Amino acid sequence: MNEEFDTVTEEITADAETAKAAAPEEIIPSMKEFEDQISKSMHKIEEGTLVKGTVIGISDTEVTVDLGYYAEGIIPLEELSNDPRFSIKADVTMGEEVSAVVIREDDGKGNILLSKKDADGILSWETLKGYRDNKDVLRVKIAQAVNGGVTTYLLGIRAFIPASQLSLTYVEDLNAWVNKEIDVQVITVEEEKSKLILSAKEIEKDLAAKEKLNKISHVPVGQITKGTVEKLAPYGAFVNLGNGLSGLLHISQIANKRLKTPGEVLKEGQEVTVKIIDVKDGKISLSIKAVEEKAEVSETVEEAPFEYTSGEEASTGLGALLSKFKLS
């Protein structure tokens, strides 16, 4: 009997130990973790403090934010953004992290009243300075036409684009630009004056320069074409070749005699026949001296084929010409 009892006791003890080993160990927070939780729950946030939280609720009139404190944060619709195009349902998502400034510790309902647009104002200016310094290209949508230019919003801050900075060409109707999306760069950031100025013209200038390099890369050395003298200089003349291109006619390439000034034989507006003798570093070099008698003359350089064969049977294709340029 005693043996049976001992056997049953051993089995019960073994089962209990097995169950204990299989059960997950209860995790008891440390005293420090308790203290941190209590500190968070009792901590008071002063007005004007910049805080971060997670969006846990979105309605038509406000956004609710979990701040990890004794109360939730509430951002009213009017405190979300300065951008008149802002949409609480389209521009705020559940779970996103937001920064906001404490307006009031208690909104009357036990919540903390917050302003996201005030936080945007604090945080955005430093980011805008970085955009300016790095010459970042940014996409914006024109919001309104005003006296002397148009306005838009960047990082929630109202920005001004002067009419002179909208395009390389003269802008006559500013209203025609409203609701257009354009690429801009930040050119002026003055936080103390709430002054933010953008420019689309600078980007157009860069694109125009790259386009010009691309056109030049298509110009075949050896072509003979007509052009118009657009400017005289002590060292030569600049000749308009058409298609937005011009080349330098050095004084040594104007005539078969020594000239003191290009003006001895040329004048501005005069039509000349020139030969393209070199294309290098984005510049076109020309010569009148090198034009052969009875040579076939193109009206403009844009009529030229993209390949040519010189007298030495050396063929230059577009790929070789493009390899001379860096269009970055």
Backbone as numpy.savetxt, mean C-alpha at the origin, in Angstrom:
# Nx Ny Nz CAx CAy CAz Cx Cy Cz
-12.97 -70.21 55.36 -13.80 -69.00 55.36 -12.94 -67.75 55.36
-11.93 -67.77 56.26 -11.02 -66.60 56.33 -10.27 -66.41 55.01
-9.94 -67.52 54.41 -9.22 -67.43 53.14 -10.08 -66.79 52.06
-11.39 -67.17 52.05 -12.31 -66.58 51.06 -12.47 -65.08 51.30
-12.58 -64.74 52.62 -12.73 -63.33 52.97 -11.52 -62.52 52.53
-10.33 -63.05 52.78 -9.09 -62.35 52.39 -9.01 -62.18 50.87
-9.48 -63.21 50.16 -9.44 -63.14 48.69 -10.35 -62.04 48.17
-11.58 -61.98 48.70 -12.55 -60.94 48.29 -12.02 -59.55 48.63
-11.42 -59.42 49.79 -10.87 -58.12 50.22 -9.77 -57.66 49.28
-8.91 -58.59 48.89 -7.82 -58.26 47.97 -8.36 -57.81 46.62
-9.43 -58.51 46.15 -10.03 -58.14 44.85 -10.65 -56.75 44.91
-11.37 -56.46 46.00 -11.99 -55.12 46.14 -10.92 -54.04 46.20
-9.86 -54.28 46.94 -8.75 -53.30 47.05 -8.10 -53.07 45.69
-7.89 -54.16 44.94 -7.26 -54.05 43.61 -8.15 -53.26 42.66
-9.47 -53.55 42.72 -10.41 -52.82 41.85 -10.42 -51.33 42.19
-10.36 -51.00 43.44 -10.37 -49.59 43.88 -9.12 -48.87 43.40
-7.98 -49.56 43.51 -6.73 -48.95 43.06 -6.72 -48.76 41.55
-7.32 -49.75 40.82 -7.40 -49.63 39.36 -8.29 -48.47 38.97
-9.43 -48.34 39.65 -10.36 -47.23 39.37 -9.72 -45.90 39.67
-8.97 -45.83 40.74 -8.30 -44.58 41.12 -7.27 -44.19 40.08
-6.54 -45.20 39.58 -5.50 -44.93 38.57 -6.12 -44.49 37.26
-7.32 -45.05 36.94 -7.97 -44.72 35.66 -8.65 -43.36 35.71
-9.08 -42.92 36.88 -9.80 -41.64 36.99 -8.84 -40.49 36.75
-9.29 -39.45 36.02 -8.43 -38.29 35.80 -8.16 -37.56 37.10
-6.95 -37.13 37.23 -6.56 -36.43 38.45 -7.19 -35.04 38.48
-7.81 -34.71 39.56 -8.47 -33.40 39.69 -7.41 -32.31 39.73
-7.60 -31.30 38.82 -6.64 -30.20 38.77 -7.09 -29.10 39.71
-6.31 -28.87 40.71 -6.63 -27.83 41.68 -5.78 -26.60 41.39
-6.43 -25.46 41.09 -5.65 -24.25 40.80 -4.73 -23.90 41.95
-3.57 -23.37 41.59 -2.64 -22.95 42.61 -3.14 -21.69 43.28
-2.54 -21.38 44.43 -2.94 -20.17 45.15 -2.69 -18.92 44.31
-1.61 -18.94 43.52 -1.29 -17.77 42.68 -2.37 -17.57 41.61
-2.84 -18.71 41.03 -3.90 -18.61 40.01 -5.18 -18.08 40.62
-5.48 -18.52 41.87 -6.65 -17.99 42.56 -6.50 -16.49 42.77
-5.32 -16.08 43.17 -5.07 -14.65 43.44 -5.21 -13.83 42.16
-4.70 -14.39 41.03 -4.81 -13.67 39.75 -6.26 -13.50 39.34
-7.07 -14.58 39.53 -8.47 -14.50 39.16 -9.22 -13.51 40.03
-8.92 -13.53 41.33 -9.57 -12.59 42.24 -9.16 -11.17 41.92
-7.86 -10.98 41.62 -7.35 -9.64 41.28 -8.03 -9.09 40.04
-8.19 -9.97 39.03 -8.85 -9.55 37.79 -10.29 -9.16 38.05
-10.96 -9.97 38.83 -12.38 -9.72 39.04 -12.61 -8.45 39.87
-11.64 -8.11 40.71 -11.81 -6.93 41.58 -11.15 -5.68 41.01
-10.34 -5.85 39.97 -9.59 -4.72 39.42 -10.52 -3.69 38.78
-10.25 -2.44 39.06 -11.06 -1.38 38.46 -10.27 -0.71 37.34
-10.98 -0.41 36.27 -10.33 0.21 35.13 -10.62 1.70 35.15
-9.58 2.49 35.08 -9.76 3.94 35.12 -10.18 4.48 33.77
-10.91 5.57 33.80 -11.32 6.23 32.57 -10.10 6.67 31.77
-10.16 6.48 30.45 -9.04 6.85 29.60 -8.04 5.73 29.38
-8.22 4.58 30.07 -7.32 3.44 29.91 -7.55 2.74 28.57
-6.47 2.35 27.92 -6.56 1.59 26.67 -6.60 0.11 27.03
-7.66 -0.59 26.63 -7.81 -2.00 26.97 -8.02 -2.83 25.72
-7.82 -4.15 25.87 -8.10 -5.09 24.78 -9.13 -6.10 25.24
-9.96 -6.56 24.31 -10.96 -7.55 24.65 -11.40 -8.32 23.43
-12.23 -9.33 23.67 -12.74 -10.18 22.59 -14.23 -9.93 22.40
-14.63 -9.77 21.16 -16.04 -9.52 20.85 -16.85 -10.79 21.15
-17.86 -10.64 22.03 -18.71 -11.79 22.38 -20.18 -11.52 22.06
-20.47 -10.32 21.56 -21.86 -10.03 21.22 -21.96 -8.85 20.26
-22.86 -8.95 19.30 -23.06 -7.88 18.31 -24.57 -7.67 18.14
-25.01 -6.44 18.31 -26.41 -6.10 18.05 -26.45 -4.93 17.09
-27.64 -4.42 16.83 -27.76 -3.29 15.91 -27.21 -2.00 16.51
-27.10 -1.95 17.83 -26.73 -0.69 18.49 -25.43 -0.72 19.28
-24.87 -1.94 19.51 -23.66 -2.00 20.33 -22.92 -3.31 20.13
-21.67 -3.30 20.60 -20.83 -4.50 20.58 -20.43 -4.80 22.02
-20.56 -6.07 22.42 -20.18 -6.49 23.77 -18.80 -7.14 23.72
-17.96 -6.77 24.67 -16.57 -7.23 24.67 -16.22 -7.87 26.01
-15.60 -9.04 25.95 -15.10 -9.71 27.15 -13.71 -9.15 27.45
-13.59 -8.46 28.59 -12.33 -7.83 28.97 -11.55 -8.67 29.97
-12.18 -9.77 30.45 -11.52 -10.58 31.46 -11.56 -9.91 32.83
-12.44 -8.96 33.02 -12.55 -8.24 34.28 -13.88 -8.54 34.95
-14.19 -7.77 35.98 -15.40 -7.99 36.75 -16.66 -7.66 35.97
-16.54 -6.96 34.88 -17.71 -6.58 34.09 -17.35 -6.63 32.61
-18.37 -6.75 31.78 -18.16 -6.76 30.34 -18.07 -5.33 29.81
-17.42 -5.19 28.64 -17.32 -3.89 28.01 -18.40 -3.72 26.95
-18.91 -2.51 26.84 -19.93 -2.20 25.84 -19.42 -1.05 24.96
-19.41 -1.28 23.64 -19.03 -0.22 22.70 -20.29 0.18 21.93
-20.84 1.35 22.23 -22.04 1.80 21.50 -21.71 2.04 20.03
-22.71 1.96 19.18 -22.53 2.13 17.74 -21.78 3.41 17.40
-22.14 4.51 18.08 -21.51 5.80 17.76 -20.05 5.88 18.20
-19.59 4.89 18.99 -18.20 4.88 19.45 -17.34 3.83 18.73
-17.90 3.25 17.67 -17.17 2.20 16.97 -16.23 2.73 15.90
-16.64 3.74 15.14 -15.81 4.22 14.04 -16.20 5.62 13.63
-15.22 6.35 13.09 -15.48 7.68 12.53 -15.87 7.61 11.06
-15.67 6.45 10.48 -15.95 6.28 9.05 -17.47 6.20 8.83
-18.05 7.14 8.08 -19.50 7.12 7.85 -19.98 5.88 7.10
-19.07 5.15 6.46 -19.45 3.95 5.72 -19.42 2.70 6.59
-19.07 2.87 7.86 -18.92 1.74 8.76 -20.26 1.02 8.97
-20.21 -0.32 9.00 -21.40 -1.13 9.25 -21.11 -2.07 10.43
-21.92 -1.99 11.47 -21.68 -2.81 12.67 -21.80 -4.29 12.37
-22.68 -4.67 11.44 -22.86 -6.08 11.11 -21.80 -6.59 10.12
-21.34 -5.70 9.23 -20.38 -6.12 8.20 -18.93 -5.99 8.64
-18.65 -5.04 9.53 -17.27 -4.72 9.87 -16.82 -5.23 11.23
-17.72 -5.87 11.99 -17.35 -6.45 13.28 -17.70 -7.93 13.25
-16.78 -8.77 13.74 -17.02 -10.22 13.73 -16.85 -10.79 15.14
-17.62 -11.81 15.42 -17.53 -12.49 16.72 -16.14 -13.10 16.88
-15.60 -12.94 18.09 -14.31 -13.55 18.40 -13.11 -12.70 18.06
-13.30 -11.61 17.35 -12.14 -10.77 17.00 -11.68 -9.97 18.21
-10.40 -9.69 18.25 -9.84 -8.89 19.32 -9.89 -7.42 18.94
-10.36 -6.60 19.86 -10.46 -5.16 19.60 -9.79 -4.38 20.72
-9.32 -3.21 20.38 -8.77 -2.28 21.36 -9.77 -1.15 21.54
-9.90 -0.67 22.78 -10.85 0.39 23.06 -10.38 1.21 24.25
-10.91 2.40 24.37 -10.59 3.29 25.48 -11.78 3.34 26.44
-11.51 3.27 27.74 -12.58 3.32 28.74 -13.15 4.74 28.83
-14.45 4.86 28.56 -15.12 6.16 28.68 -15.66 6.34 30.10
-16.28 5.26 30.60 -16.87 5.32 31.93 -16.85 3.92 32.53
-16.59 3.84 33.85 -16.49 2.53 34.50 -17.83 1.83 34.63
-18.90 2.57 34.68 -20.22 1.99 34.85 -21.21 2.72 33.96
-21.86 1.95 33.07 -22.82 2.57 32.15 -24.24 2.60 32.74
-24.34 2.31 34.02 -25.65 2.29 34.67 -26.24 0.90 34.73
-25.63 -0.04 33.98 -26.12 -1.42 33.96 -25.04 -2.39 34.44
-23.99 -1.82 35.05 -22.92 -2.66 35.54 -21.87 -3.01 34.51
-21.93 -2.41 33.34 -20.94 -2.65 32.29 -19.95 -1.50 32.20
-18.86 -1.76 31.46 -17.84 -0.72 31.25 -18.06 -0.12 29.86
-18.25 1.18 29.81 -18.52 1.85 28.53 -17.20 2.15 27.83
-17.10 1.73 26.55 -15.85 1.84 25.80 -16.01 2.63 24.51
-14.88 3.07 23.97 -14.85 3.74 22.66 -13.74 3.12 21.81
-14.14 2.49 20.72 -13.15 1.92 19.80 -12.53 3.01 18.93
-13.32 4.00 18.55 -12.78 5.04 17.67 -11.71 5.87 18.37
-11.83 6.03 19.70 -10.77 6.74 20.43 -9.49 5.92 20.43
-9.64 4.59 20.57 -8.46 3.72 20.53 -7.83 3.73 19.15
-8.68 3.73 18.11 -8.15 3.80 16.75 -7.30 5.05 16.57
-7.79 6.14 17.16 -7.06 7.40 17.04 -5.69 7.32 17.68
-5.61 6.61 18.82 -4.34 6.49 19.54 -3.38 5.57 18.79
-3.90 4.42 18.37 -3.05 3.40 17.76 -2.72 3.67 16.30
-3.65 4.30 15.60 -3.50 4.43 14.15 -2.41 5.40 13.73
-2.18 6.44 14.50 -1.19 7.44 14.07 0.21 6.85 13.94
0.57 5.96 14.86 1.89 5.32 14.75 1.97 4.43 13.51
0.88 3.72 13.25 0.83 2.87 12.05 0.92 3.72 10.79
0.23 4.85 10.80 0.24 5.75 9.64 1.64 6.31 9.38
2.37 6.58 10.44 3.75 7.06 10.29 4.61 5.98 9.63
4.34 4.73 9.99 5.06 3.62 9.36 4.71 3.50 7.88
3.42 3.68 7.54 3.02 3.67 6.13 3.76 4.75 5.36
3.85 5.93 5.96 4.53 7.04 5.29 6.02 6.74 5.09
6.67 6.28 6.14 8.11 6.02 6.07 8.45 4.89 5.10
7.58 3.89 5.03 7.82 2.73 4.15 7.27 2.93 2.74
6.55 4.03 2.53 5.92 4.33 1.23 5.01 3.19 0.79
4.24 2.69 1.74 3.31 1.59 1.44 2.20 2.06 0.51
1.78 1.17 -0.38 0.65 1.46 -1.28 -0.62 0.91 -0.63
-1.61 1.77 -0.46 -2.83 1.43 0.26 -4.05 1.68 -0.63
-5.06 0.83 -0.48 -6.29 0.97 -1.26 -7.34 1.67 -0.42
-7.90 2.76 -0.92 -8.94 3.49 -0.21 -10.11 3.79 -1.14
-11.25 4.12 -0.54 -12.44 4.49 -1.31 -12.77 5.94 -1.01
-12.92 6.74 -2.05 -13.21 8.16 -1.88 -14.60 8.32 -1.25
-14.66 9.10 -0.17 -15.92 9.26 0.56 -16.68 10.51 0.15
-15.94 11.60 -0.09 -16.63 12.88 -0.30 -15.73 13.85 -1.07
-16.36 14.70 -1.88 -15.65 15.79 -2.55 -15.81 17.04 -1.70
-14.70 17.71 -1.41 -14.72 18.93 -0.61 -13.94 20.01 -1.35
-13.88 21.18 -0.76 -13.15 22.28 -1.39 -11.67 21.95 -1.53
-11.19 21.86 -2.76 -9.77 21.64 -3.00 -9.33 20.21 -3.07
-10.27 19.26 -2.93 -9.86 17.86 -2.99 -10.97 16.92 -2.59
-10.58 15.74 -2.09 -11.55 14.73 -1.66 -11.11 14.17 -0.32
-12.05 13.50 0.37 -11.72 12.88 1.65 -11.95 11.38 1.58
-11.26 10.68 2.46 -11.45 9.24 2.62 -11.11 8.92 4.05
-11.14 7.64 4.41 -10.79 7.23 5.77 -9.76 6.12 5.71
-8.74 6.25 6.58 -7.68 5.26 6.65 -7.47 4.92 8.11
-7.66 3.64 8.47 -7.59 3.18 9.85 -8.53 3.98 10.75
-9.69 4.36 10.19 -10.69 5.08 10.96 -10.43 6.56 11.08
-9.36 7.06 10.46 -9.02 8.47 10.54 -9.33 9.16 9.21
-9.93 10.32 9.29 -10.29 11.08 8.09 -9.02 11.58 7.41
-8.93 11.35 6.12 -7.74 11.76 5.35 -8.16 12.65 4.19
-7.26 13.52 3.80 -7.52 14.48 2.71 -6.57 14.19 1.55
-7.14 14.17 0.35 -6.33 14.04 -0.87 -6.54 15.31 -1.69
-5.55 16.20 -1.77 -5.70 17.41 -2.57 -5.96 17.07 -4.03
-6.69 17.93 -4.72 -6.98 17.69 -6.14 -5.69 17.53 -6.93
-4.65 18.25 -6.53 -3.36 18.18 -7.24 -2.65 16.85 -7.02
-3.11 16.06 -6.03 -2.48 14.77 -5.73 -3.34 13.58 -6.16
-4.45 13.87 -6.85 -5.33 12.79 -7.29 -4.82 12.10 -8.55
-4.21 12.88 -9.44 -3.81 12.33 -10.73 -2.68 13.14 -11.33
-1.98 12.53 -12.29 -0.94 13.26 -13.02 -1.55 14.33 -13.91
-2.80 14.11 -14.31 -3.49 15.08 -15.16 -4.41 15.96 -14.32
-4.82 17.07 -14.88 -5.67 18.03 -14.16 -7.03 17.41 -13.87
-7.48 17.54 -12.63 -8.79 17.01 -12.22 -9.79 18.16 -12.20
-10.79 18.06 -13.07 -11.77 19.13 -13.17 -13.00 18.87 -12.31
-13.52 17.63 -12.32 -14.74 17.30 -11.59 -14.41 16.38 -10.43
-14.35 16.93 -9.23 -14.03 16.13 -8.05 -15.14 15.15 -7.69
-16.38 15.54 -7.98 -17.52 14.66 -7.66 -17.47 13.34 -8.41
-16.82 13.36 -9.56 -16.71 12.12 -10.36 -15.82 11.09 -9.68
-15.06 11.50 -8.68 -14.15 10.59 -7.97 -14.80 9.94 -6.75
-15.95 10.45 -6.32 -16.61 9.91 -5.13 -17.00 8.45 -5.35
-16.71 7.60 -4.36 -16.97 6.15 -4.36 -15.98 5.36 -5.22
-15.02 6.05 -5.83 -13.98 5.32 -6.56 -12.96 4.75 -5.59
-12.43 3.58 -5.90 -11.34 3.00 -5.13 -10.02 3.27 -5.85
-9.07 3.83 -5.11 -7.79 4.18 -5.73 -6.65 3.76 -4.80
-5.46 3.62 -5.39 -4.25 3.33 -4.61 -3.60 4.64 -4.21
-3.17 4.72 -2.95 -2.58 5.96 -2.44 -1.36 5.64 -1.60
-0.60 6.70 -1.33 0.49 6.63 -0.36 0.29 7.76 0.65
0.73 7.52 1.88 0.66 8.56 2.92 1.84 9.50 2.73
1.55 10.80 2.62 2.65 11.76 2.44 2.80 12.73 3.62
1.74 12.94 4.40 1.82 13.84 5.56 1.07 13.23 6.73
1.74 13.13 7.89 1.12 12.65 9.13 1.47 13.63 10.24
0.47 14.37 10.73 0.67 15.32 11.83 -0.41 15.06 12.88
-0.08 14.20 13.83 -1.07 13.77 14.82 -1.60 14.93 15.65
-0.71 15.83 16.04 -1.13 16.94 16.89 -2.15 17.85 16.22
-2.14 17.85 14.89 -3.10 18.67 14.13 -4.20 17.83 13.50
-4.19 16.52 13.79 -5.13 15.57 13.18 -5.10 15.71 11.66
-3.89 15.83 11.13 -3.71 16.09 9.70 -3.13 14.86 9.01
-3.90 14.32 8.08 -3.46 13.14 7.32 -3.71 13.41 5.85
-2.63 13.45 5.07 -2.73 13.75 3.64 -2.19 12.57 2.83
-2.95 12.20 1.81 -2.59 11.08 0.95 -2.35 11.56 -0.47
-1.70 10.72 -1.26 -1.44 11.05 -2.66 -1.60 9.83 -3.54
-2.35 9.98 -4.61 -2.43 8.94 -5.65 -1.47 9.29 -6.79
-1.12 10.55 -6.88 -0.25 11.04 -7.96 1.13 10.38 -7.89
1.65 10.20 -6.68 2.98 9.62 -6.53 3.02 8.20 -7.11
1.94 7.46 -6.90 1.89 6.10 -7.44 1.81 6.13 -8.95
1.00 7.07 -9.48 0.89 7.21 -10.93 2.24 7.56 -11.54
3.00 8.39 -10.84 4.33 8.77 -11.34 5.24 7.55 -11.43
5.19 6.70 -10.40 6.00 5.48 -10.41 5.58 4.55 -11.55
4.26 4.41 -11.73 3.75 3.55 -12.80 4.13 4.10 -14.17
4.05 5.42 -14.31 4.40 6.06 -15.58 5.88 5.85 -15.89
6.71 5.93 -14.84 8.15 5.73 -15.03 8.44 4.30 -15.48
7.74 3.33 -14.87 7.93 1.93 -15.26 7.42 1.67 -16.68
6.29 2.32 -17.00 5.75 2.17 -18.35 6.71 2.75 -19.38
7.32 3.88 -19.01 8.27 4.50 -19.94 9.49 3.59 -20.16
9.97 2.99 -19.06 11.09 2.07 -19.19 10.72 0.88 -20.07
9.49 0.44 -19.92 9.03 -0.67 -20.74 8.99 -0.29 -22.22
8.53 0.93 -22.50 8.51 1.41 -23.89 9.93 1.51 -24.45
10.82 2.06 -23.61 12.21 2.21 -24.06 12.83 0.85 -24.36
12.46 -0.14 -23.56 13.02 -1.47 -23.76 12.60 -2.08 -25.10
11.54 -1.54 -25.68 11.07 -2.04 -26.97 11.74 -1.32 -28.16
12.46 -0.26 -27.86 13.06 0.53 -28.94 14.27 -0.21 -29.52
14.26 -0.51 -30.81 15.37 -1.26 -31.41 16.53 -0.33 -31.82
17.69 -0.68 -31.34 18.89 0.05 -31.74 19.09 -0.14 -33.25
19.41 0.94 -33.94 19.63 0.88 -35.37 18.47 1.45 -36.17
17.33 1.66 -35.54 16.19 2.21 -36.27 16.43 3.68 -36.61
15.97 4.07 -37.79 16.03 5.47 -38.22 14.61 6.00 -38.21
14.42 7.13 -37.55 13.07 7.66 -37.37 13.08 9.18 -37.39
11.90 9.74 -37.52 11.77 11.19 -37.46 11.48 11.61 -36.03
11.88 12.83 -35.70 11.62 13.39 -34.38 11.60 14.89 -34.43
11.24 15.49 -33.30 11.17 16.95 -33.22 12.05 17.44 -32.09
12.88 18.42 -32.38 13.75 18.99 -31.34 12.87 19.71 -30.33
12.90 19.24 -29.07 12.05 19.86 -28.05 12.83 20.76 -27.10
14.15 20.55 -27.00 14.94 21.39 -26.11 16.40 21.35 -26.50
17.05 22.51 -26.48 18.48 22.60 -26.75 19.24 22.78 -25.44
20.39 22.15 -25.36 21.27 22.27 -24.20 22.68 22.47 -24.72
23.60 22.95 -23.88 24.98 23.17 -24.34 25.64 21.89 -24.87
25.24 20.74 -24.38 25.86 19.48 -24.75 25.11 18.73 -25.83
23.97 19.26 -26.30 23.22 18.56 -27.33 21.77 18.99 -27.40
20.92 18.11 -27.89 19.49 18.44 -28.04 18.65 17.22 -27.65
17.50 17.51 -27.04 16.55 16.45 -26.71 15.51 16.40 -27.83
15.32 15.20 -28.35 14.44 15.03 -29.50 13.23 14.18 -29.11
12.04 14.70 -29.38 10.81 13.97 -29.14 10.60 12.95 -30.26
10.54 11.68 -29.87 10.43 10.61 -30.86 8.98 10.11 -31.04
8.06 10.70 -30.29 6.68 10.23 -30.33 6.48 9.08 -29.37
5.23 8.68 -29.14 4.90 7.59 -28.24 5.39 7.85 -26.82
5.50 9.13 -26.46 5.92 9.49 -25.11 7.39 9.32 -24.84
8.19 9.17 -25.88 9.62 8.93 -25.72 10.45 10.09 -26.29
11.60 10.28 -25.70 12.55 11.27 -26.23 13.95 10.72 -26.05
14.88 11.24 -26.84 16.25 10.78 -26.76 17.22 11.95 -26.81
18.46 11.68 -26.43 19.48 12.72 -26.44 20.31 12.63 -27.71
20.36 13.74 -28.40 21.22 13.89 -29.59 22.43 14.69 -29.13
23.53 13.99 -28.84 24.72 14.66 -28.33 25.30 15.57 -29.40
25.93 16.65 -28.96 26.47 17.64 -29.90 27.46 17.00 -30.88
28.15 15.97 -30.44 29.13 15.31 -31.31 28.46 14.46 -32.38
27.13 14.22 -32.25 26.41 13.39 -33.21 25.47 14.20 -34.10
25.61 15.53 -34.05 24.69 16.37 -34.83 25.18 16.56 -36.26
26.47 16.84 -36.41 26.99 17.15 -37.75 28.39 16.59 -37.92
28.86 16.56 -39.16 30.19 16.06 -39.45 31.26 17.13 -39.27
30.89 18.22 -38.67 31.86 19.27 -38.35 31.74 19.59 -36.86
32.77 20.23 -36.34 32.78 20.56 -34.92 31.85 21.74 -34.67
30.96 21.60 -33.70 30.02 22.67 -33.34 30.33 23.22 -31.95
30.18 24.53 -31.82 30.34 25.13 -30.49 29.06 24.97 -29.67
27.92 25.11 -30.35 26.62 24.91 -29.70 25.68 24.21 -30.68
24.71 23.44 -30.17 23.74 22.79 -31.05 22.91 23.80 -31.84
22.79 25.01 -31.27 21.99 26.04 -31.91 22.54 26.53 -33.24
23.75 26.15 -33.57 24.32 26.56 -34.86 23.57 25.92 -36.02
23.04 24.71 -35.78 22.36 24.02 -36.89 20.93 23.57 -36.54
20.58 23.65 -35.25 19.25 23.19 -34.83 18.49 24.28 -34.11
17.17 24.15 -34.12 16.32 25.04 -33.34 15.15 24.24 -32.79
14.60 24.71 -31.70 13.48 24.01 -31.08 12.28 24.00 -32.02
11.64 22.83 -32.11 10.49 22.67 -33.00 10.87 22.14 -34.37
12.16 22.06 -34.64 12.62 21.59 -35.96 12.47 20.08 -36.06
12.02 19.59 -37.21 11.92 18.16 -37.45 13.27 17.65 -37.93
13.71 16.53 -37.38 15.01 15.96 -37.75 14.84 14.46 -37.98
15.77 13.90 -38.74 15.81 12.45 -38.93 17.02 11.94 -38.17
16.78 10.97 -37.28 17.84 10.50 -36.39 17.91 8.97 -36.42
19.05 8.47 -36.00 19.24 7.04 -35.87 19.44 6.71 -34.39
18.77 5.66 -33.93 18.94 5.23 -32.54 20.22 4.41 -32.47
21.21 4.96 -31.76 22.51 4.29 -31.73 22.77 3.54 -30.43
21.96 3.81 -29.39 22.15 3.07 -28.14 20.92 3.22 -27.24
20.64 2.18 -26.49 19.60 2.20 -25.46 20.23 1.61 -24.21
20.42 2.46 -23.19 21.13 2.01 -22.00 20.64 2.77 -20.78
20.41 2.02 -19.68 19.99 2.61 -18.41 18.76 3.49 -18.56
17.83 3.07 -19.41 16.59 3.82 -19.58 16.75 5.08 -20.41
17.84 5.21 -21.14 18.08 6.40 -21.95 18.33 6.00 -23.41
17.85 6.86 -24.29 18.01 6.62 -25.73 19.01 7.61 -26.30
20.04 7.10 -26.95 21.03 7.96 -27.59 20.79 8.01 -29.09
20.88 9.22 -29.67 20.55 9.44 -31.08 21.73 10.01 -31.84
21.62 9.91 -33.15 22.65 10.49 -34.02 22.05 10.91 -35.35
22.43 12.11 -35.80 22.08 12.53 -37.17 23.20 12.08 -38.11
24.42 12.12 -37.64 25.58 11.75 -38.45 25.48 10.32 -38.96
24.90 9.44 -38.16 24.88 8.01 -38.50 23.76 7.64 -39.49
22.91 8.61 -39.84 21.82 8.31 -40.78 22.38 8.11 -42.18
22.13 6.93 -42.73 22.64 6.65 -44.06 21.74 7.29 -45.12
22.33 7.57 -46.26 21.53 8.11 -47.37 20.54 7.06 -47.84
19.37 7.50 -48.22 18.29 6.65 -48.74 17.87 5.56 -47.73
18.09 5.86 -46.45 17.69 4.89 -45.42 16.17 4.92 -45.25
15.61 3.78 -44.87 14.17 3.71 -44.63 13.88 4.38 -43.29
12.97 5.35 -43.30 12.70 6.17 -42.12 11.30 5.87 -41.59
11.20 5.58 -40.28 9.91 5.40 -39.62 9.40 6.75 -39.14
8.08 6.91 -39.15 7.51 8.17 -38.68 7.74 8.35 -37.19
7.52 7.27 -36.41 7.78 7.30 -34.96 8.36 5.96 -34.56
8.93 5.90 -33.37 9.56 4.66 -32.92 8.54 3.57 -32.65
7.27 3.91 -32.42 6.29 2.88 -32.12 5.98 2.01 -33.33
6.38 2.46 -34.53 6.16 1.66 -35.73 7.20 0.55 -35.89
8.23 0.61 -35.07 9.35 -0.31 -35.26 9.02 -1.72 -34.81
9.58 -2.75 -35.49 9.40 -4.13 -35.02 10.20 -4.36 -33.75
9.89 -5.43 -33.02 10.57 -5.67 -31.77 11.85 -6.46 -31.97
12.17 -6.83 -33.20 13.44 -7.46 -33.49 14.07 -6.77 -34.69
15.36 -6.75 -34.71 16.03 -6.19 -35.88 17.33 -6.96 -36.09
17.87 -6.81 -37.27 19.15 -7.45 -37.59 20.12 -6.38 -38.03
21.25 -6.30 -37.35 22.24 -5.29 -37.70 23.05 -5.77 -38.90
23.96 -4.95 -39.35 24.81 -5.31 -40.49 25.71 -6.48 -40.17
25.92 -6.76 -38.87 26.80 -7.85 -38.46 26.01 -9.13 -38.21
24.70 -9.15 -38.61 23.85 -10.32 -38.46 23.61 -10.69 -36.99
23.73 -9.70 -36.10 23.47 -9.98 -34.68 22.05 -9.59 -34.38
21.25 -10.56 -33.96 19.83 -10.31 -33.70 19.60 -9.99 -32.23
18.83 -8.94 -31.98 18.49 -8.56 -30.62 17.00 -8.66 -30.45
16.54 -9.52 -29.56 15.10 -9.69 -29.32 14.64 -8.89 -28.13
13.36 -8.92 -27.90 12.77 -8.18 -26.79 13.31 -8.66 -25.45
13.50 -9.97 -25.31 13.99 -10.49 -24.05 15.35 -9.92 -23.69
16.23 -9.81 -24.70 17.56 -9.27 -24.44 17.48 -7.80 -24.05
16.59 -7.07 -24.73 16.45 -5.66 -24.40 15.90 -5.47 -23.00
14.89 -6.28 -22.63 14.30 -6.16 -21.31 15.28 -6.51 -20.21
16.25 -7.38 -20.50 17.21 -7.80 -19.50 18.10 -6.66 -19.05
18.10 -5.55 -19.81 18.94 -4.42 -19.43 18.31 -3.56 -18.36
17.02 -3.80 -18.08 16.28 -2.92 -17.19 15.77 -3.64 -15.99
15.72 -2.93 -14.88 15.08 -3.42 -13.67 13.82 -2.59 -13.47
12.67 -3.22 -13.60 11.40 -2.48 -13.55 10.75 -2.59 -12.18
11.51 -2.91 -11.15 10.93 -3.03 -9.82 10.76 -1.66 -9.20
